[in-house]
Amino acid sequence: MSEMTLQSHAHAVVWIDHLVAKVFGIGLTGVSATAVHAHLASQHLHHKTNTIGDGRVQADATFLARVGEAVSGCSDLLVIGPGVEKVELMQYLTANGPTSTA
């Protein structure tokens, strides 16, 4: 899977963790898959050795926005995966989703 724009599908499943979001669009013509990768300084979440503060790696600020773009055409979305990234994605989509004028 490569990072690319997902075809417009009504339904999608997103598996997300802190490194990658795998997006599976499901439509009448079949299933398409794409991956959106986070750009982190390290693959590990915590680095306490020789650091000031809590030792956490800074998150990719554009990661959720890029995942949001990948699922922008979907009307139904199932988000799964380990950790809190799925909750963060749903909060991002709720806060930054398209506004309805009707």
C-alpha positions in Angstrom: 0.0 0.0 0.0 1.2 3.5 -0.8 0.2 6.9 0.5 -2.3 8.2 -2.0 -5.8 9.7 -2.1 -8.5 7.1 -1.5 -11.1 6.7 -4.2 -14.5 8.1 -3.3 -16.3 5.3 -1.4 -19.4 5.5 0.9 -17.9 3.2 3.5 -14.4 2.8 4.9 -12.5 1.0 7.7 -9.5 2.7 9.2 -6.9 0.8 11.3 -4.7 3.4 13.0 -1.8 3.5 15.4 0.9 6.2 16.0 2.9 5.1 12.9 0.4 4.4 10.2 -3.3 4.6 9.2 -4.5 1.9 6.9 -7.6 3.0 5.1 -9.8 0.4 3.3 -12.6 2.0 1.2 -15.5 -0.2 0.4 -17.8 0.5 -2.5 -19.9 -1.0 -5.2 -16.8 -1.5 -7.4 -14.8 -3.2 -4.8 -12.3 -2.4 -2.0 -9.4 0.1 -2.3 -6.6 0.3 0.2 -4.1 3.0 1.0 -1.8 3.8 3.9 -1.0 7.2 5.5 2.3 7.2 7.4 3.2 9.5 10.3 6.5 11.4 10.0 8.1 10.9 13.4 11.6 11.5 14.6 11.6 7.9 16.0 9.6 4.7 15.7 9.3 4.5 19.5 6.9 6.6 21.6 9.1 7.1 24.7 12.8 8.0 24.9 13.6 8.9 28.5 17.4 8.5 28.3 19.2 11.9 28.3 16.0 13.9 27.8 14.3 16.7 29.7 10.6 16.3 30.3 8.5 13.2 29.9 10.6 11.7 27.1 7.8 11.4 24.7 8.4 11.7 20.9 6.6 14.7 19.4 3.6 13.6 17.3 3.3 14.4 13.6 1.1 17.5 13.6 -0.2 16.8 10.1 -0.9 13.0 10.5 -4.6 13.3 11.5 -5.2 15.9 8.8 -3.8 13.6 6.1 -5.9 10.7 7.4 -8.9 13.0 7.4 -8.2 13.9 3.7 -8.0 10.2 2.9 -11.5 9.5 4.3 -13.1 12.8 3.3 -15.5 11.2 0.8 -16.8 8.5 3.2 -20.2 8.8 4.8 -19.8 5.8 7.1 -16.5 5.1 8.9 -15.3 2.4 11.3 -12.1 3.3 13.1 -10.1 0.5 14.9 -6.6 -0.1 16.3 -4.6 0.0 19.4 -4.0 2.9 21.7 -5.7 6.3 21.8 -5.1 7.2 18.1 -8.5 6.0 17.1 -10.2 8.4 19.7 -7.9 11.2 18.6 -8.9 10.6 14.9 -12.6 10.6 15.7 -12.2 13.8 17.8 -10.3 15.5 14.9 -12.9 14.4 12.3 -15.7 15.7 14.6 -14.0 19.0 15.1 -12.7 19.5 11.5 -15.4 17.7 9.5 -17.3 19.3 6.7 -20.0 21.6 7.9 -23.5 21.0 6.6 -25.5 24.0 5.2 -28.9 22.2 5.0 
